[in-house]
């Protein structure tokens, strides 16, 4: 019985590690075939991965790729919002994740040259709009 439990635990750990190593492109292709319940989580995962990529690209001085990653962050955050609103689930989790992404982008913006800051500032503003929309959805009053 113990051997079975240990084997299952190792298999679970291996699948979690494999899922974390999945590329952004693989996540994007998984998103196309995912259920409505899984879409908000996958979109947020893509946005978080692209946030890491954008930080890495800006650190390396690759501004073009970093801007593409920032655009993906906003796009997939908006898709996560839309999927969460449609499913009427995961609203709070998506809002928290988008807030953390916006805070990290603000930290990244502070390290950039002045001419590289406007696209990041626009992305932060759009993420704030996503958050506002989610909060309005969570706390809207039902008509009686």
N, C-alpha and C positions, 0 to 999 in steps of 0.2 A: 504494500500500500504506500509506503514511504517513497519507494522508487518511482511509482507512478506519479505521485505528487511532485517530486523533484523534477521529473521529466516534463510534466506539464508546465511547471514554473519556468524551466529553462526555455521551453518552446515559446511561452508567452513573452519572456524577456527578449528572445531573438526576434520575434515579430514586431515588438515595440521598437527595437533598434533599427530594424529594416524600414519601418514606417518613418522613422526620423531621418533616415538617410535618403529617403525618396526625394528626387529632384523637383524643382518647381514645375518643370514641364510635365512630369509624371502626375503631380498633384492637379495641374490644370486639366489633363486628360481624364483623370478620375472624377473631376468635378462635373464633366459633361454627362457621365453615366450615374451620378449619385442621386440618392433620393432627396426629397425636399427637406427631410429632417437633418441630413448630413451636410447639406450645402453651406449653411452658415459657418460651421466648424472648418470645413475645407477652405472656404474663402479667407477666413481669418488666418489659417495656417499659411496660405500662400502670401498674404499680406505681411505676416511676420517674417517669413523667409526672405521676401523681397526687401524688407526693412534691414535685415542683416546684410543682404547683398549691397544695398545702397550705401550703408555705412562703410562696408569694405571698399566699394568703388570710390567713394569720396576720399577715403584714407589713402588709396593708391593713386588718386589724382585723375581717375577715369570719370570725368564729369558726364560724358554722353551716356554711358551705361548706367550711371547713378540716376540720371534723370528718367531714363526708361524704367528703372526699378521703382522710383518714386511714383511715376504714373501708374504702375501696376499696383502699388500700395493703395492708392486712392480708388482705382477701379475695383479691386477685389474687396475693399472695405465697403464700398457702395453695394456691391453684389451681396455681401454678407448681410448688410442692412435689409436689402430687399428680400432676401431669402428668409431672414428671421421674421420680418413683417408678414410675409406670405404664410409661413408656417405657424405664426403666432407663438413661437418658442425661441428660446435662446436670446431673447432681446437684451437681457441684462448682461449676459456673458459677452455678447458682441459689443455692447456699449463700453464695457470695461476694457476689452481688448483694444478697441479703437482709441480710447482715451490714452492707454499706455503707448500705443504706436505714435499718437500725436505728440506725447511728451518726449519720446525718444527722438522724433524728427526735430522737435524744437532744440533738443540738445545737440543734434547733428548740425542744425542750422547755425548755431553759435560758433561752430568751429570752421565754417566755410568763409571763403573770400566774399566780399560784398556783392560782386557780380553773380555769384552762384546762389545767393540766398533767395531771390524772388520766387523761383519755381517751388522751392521747399516751403516758403511761406504760404504760397497759394495752396499747396497740398495740405498744409496744416489747417488752413481755413476750411477747405472742403471736408476734412475729417471732422472738424468741429460742427459743420453742418450735418454730417452723418450722425454724430452724437446727439445733436439737438433733435433731429428727426426720431431717433430711437427713444429718447426720453419722452418726447411728446406722445409717441405710440404707447409707451409703458404707462404713462400717467394720464391718458385721456379719460375724460368722463363719459360714461355711457349715457346716451339719451334714454329717458324713461318713457 
